[in-house]
Amino acid sequence: MVKNKNIGGRLFRSSMYKTKKAGSQIAGSKDLTPLEKPVDDDDDDIPAISPELQTTGQGQLGFPDRVYLLASVIFQKNHLEKPAAHRLVNYGKERGLSLPEVKDEEMQRTSYELAFNTLKYQDLLEDILIDSGFYLTQPMPDDQMSLVAVMLYDFQDRKFFPRERQGEDEIVQEVRDVESYLLRFKTKLAASLARCRIKHDLLSIECILPESVKMKQERSSSLPLYAWINTQRSSLDEVRRVLKCSGFSQVKSIGQLEDQTFCQDSHCGDLLVFPAQLKAQLYTTKLLSDHKLIIQDKSCTLGPNAVCSLLPEEGDVLMVGCFSGLTVSHTASLIAEKHKANSNYQPTVYICVSDRTNAEREELQQAVTAMGCKNVKLISEVFQSLDGGDKRLQRVRVVLLTPKCSVSAVSNPVDFILQEKGDTELLQDLSQGSIAQSKLEALVAQQRKEIDHALKFPKVLAVVYSTCSSYQEENEEVVSRALEQAKARSEQEGEPKQANFRLSPSPFSIPDHAEAPEETDPFFMLEPSEHSNGCFLAVLSREPEPVVKEAPHEVLVRANAKGILDRIGSKKLTRKEQHGHTNRMAKTTQARTSQSHLSVSIQSKNQETKGSNSITLCGHQEFTNSRQSLQGKAKAVRLQSSKNTVSSSFSSSKPENSAPKKSIPPVLSTTTSTTTLHPVPPPASPATPVVRPRRAHQEVLKPVVLVLPPVHFPDFFPPQHGRPGRSPSFNYSKWRPAAQSVPLSRSSGSLSKDAMVKSRPLF
């Protein structure tokens, strides 16, 4: 990642490096023309340089000593190691030197670029060293040959003119010694270069490169600048206003970019495009230094925009793979702005940084803080060790997976790898135009592991897979295999709901100037061109559960078969339903059924008891006698069915052989008698509830045991055989207040109609 503040703080040195880069491009495109005549090795006095080399270029400045030293270490680590039989130059064993710490990010980028160019022309430079006799005649140790190689490339790029040294540059004696050797051999070196061009019939040294490398080199020189708007610091309207005040004008498409113009990207609404030469002028607007406008390659901005469009209202994001602090900040700022109106919940971006060093983690955190993003959290665990049960990831709904890839679709791999914290070991393969099969297989294996694990999270709704590779093995094949693996795993485990994914269309529209892919192609591919680097993006969305439409009776049959609805809709009642049905119907049918059953039972019992009817309900005891219970119920039925009233006294006199009557609600006062029947065992079931007067509203109460004070009726004899009966004359104890005593009709022994209405149940 290139920090903007560092670039802005060293604008003078950056301009010097930029001048050198411009000179390199001029030398690459307009190099030595074929010589008119070959130069003999022994003719040292005849200059072997064409008149074109005599003109000085802007690349004459060269680089500081420390840039050459850093580039030599990079070349030493990444150069192509040839077999011993074909090895022309021995670079010695790896010096084991770690890359020197360079705080100047622009110096680091320049060193990598110099080493990368040396890697591209390694074979040509070795031919020059052997053909000129430099390798055999100069007392240079093998460990210093990597430094000789990078300085020789820069020497011929400057048309073999000496560099202009800056007084404040750090002096590295090793660099100065190699430079002096090269200057003494410059004539022979230039002659050897000319002979190599003639031998291979090269119009320029670029012609010796593979066609793919040549094409990328040409595209990299014309790539425009892409910059996304940091919504945590600014807005699109504010950035436009500042640019227009600084002399910029907006055009409609990228094809119209020229001079001081800019346009809006066709895929991402928050992305602006500028001509490549306007980078220095953009710094004068302070949009870059204030972190309101962030320069980053377009291929890195598509993933965050896709995640933002897929994220639901309440959901977090998990980022896995190879990315920079700029990509993290872009994702965090987009989703924070999208859910800005929802004050109840702010989405969080979780970052897996298990493969980062402590310094890299600190650098990432500083970059995120500088962008003003507060919704980023780092996870130090390895991604494969995380699962859906992690409490931190319970709200994660989208996974952005940008794995390490071959970067084969990028035209400027040095800038891209350094900014996005990529694998610098790929520079050697990229300099030759193809990736070694062993490295490609290792990358694919890691990509498969990561995407397979991303699809195992049960609450994840979508996985965005993005690479900058042009190989199908890393793109379509990885995604297709991951979907097949997820489907097979779900079928094997019997849980298709947990891992059922499908390819979804990309959220980006197809630009007018590009060739639209087929409608059946679910992948989004941005081909490398002079306008942008290449990119591959796929969206894997979880499939919704299929909705099965069934008729109502089919739903009931299936539910009853599983026992879910307790056999609703079936004709046969369960035991629980039968019990509830019996209790509900008891009260409605008792008035009809109890009269006939009680009358028969009462008549038989009355002959045995001779009028001794009493009910004794005590404290927590059960009914004292089943025969007395039946007699009491029969007497209550006879009293309620009669229409005559009795006197104010509670007791009544009624012949035993009178018709059965309805039962009295147990709200009457009781009296005590000297005659008490012996208790018998309680009945098997509670006494049948008596029928109460119909009321407008009744509450359904739970079954309870009704406990009443003892009631003793006095002995009396009804008139029989012409003998007058004994008059019931006794006193009684009041159980309820006198106002609620129910007057009875002495003549008929039944309750009056008004008394029936006023009576209340005890519970």
Secondary structure by P-SEA (a helix, b strand, c coil): cccaaaaaacaaaaaaaaaaaaaaaaaaacccccccbbbbccccccccccccccccccccccccaaaaaaaaaaaaacccccccccccccccccccccccccccaaaaaaaaaaaaaaaaaaaaaaaaaaaacccccccccccaaaaaaaaaaaaaaacccbbbbbccccccaaaaaaaaaaaaaaaaaaaaaaaaaaaaccccccccccaaaaaaaaaaacbbbbbbbccccccaaaaaaaaaaaccccccccccccccbbbbbcccccbbbbcccaaaaaaaacccccccbbbbbcccaaaaaaaaaaccccbbbbbbccccaaaaaaaaaaaaaaacccccbbbbbbbbcccccaaaaaaaaaaaaaaccccbbbbccccccccccccccccccbbbbbccccccccccaaaaaaaacccccaaaaaaaccccaaaaaaaaaaaaaaaaaaaccccccbbbbbbccccccccaaaaaaaaaaaaaaaaaacccccbbbbbbccccccccccccccccccbbbbcccccbbbbbbbbbbbbccbbbbbcaaaaaaaaaaaccccccccccccaaaaaaaaaaaccccccccaaaaaaaaaaaaaaaaccbbbbbbccccccccaaaaaaaaaaaaaaaacccccccccbbbbbccccbbbbccccbbbbbbcccccccccccccccccccccccccccccbbbbbbcbbbbccccccccccccccccbbbbbccccccbbbbccccccccaaaaaaccccc
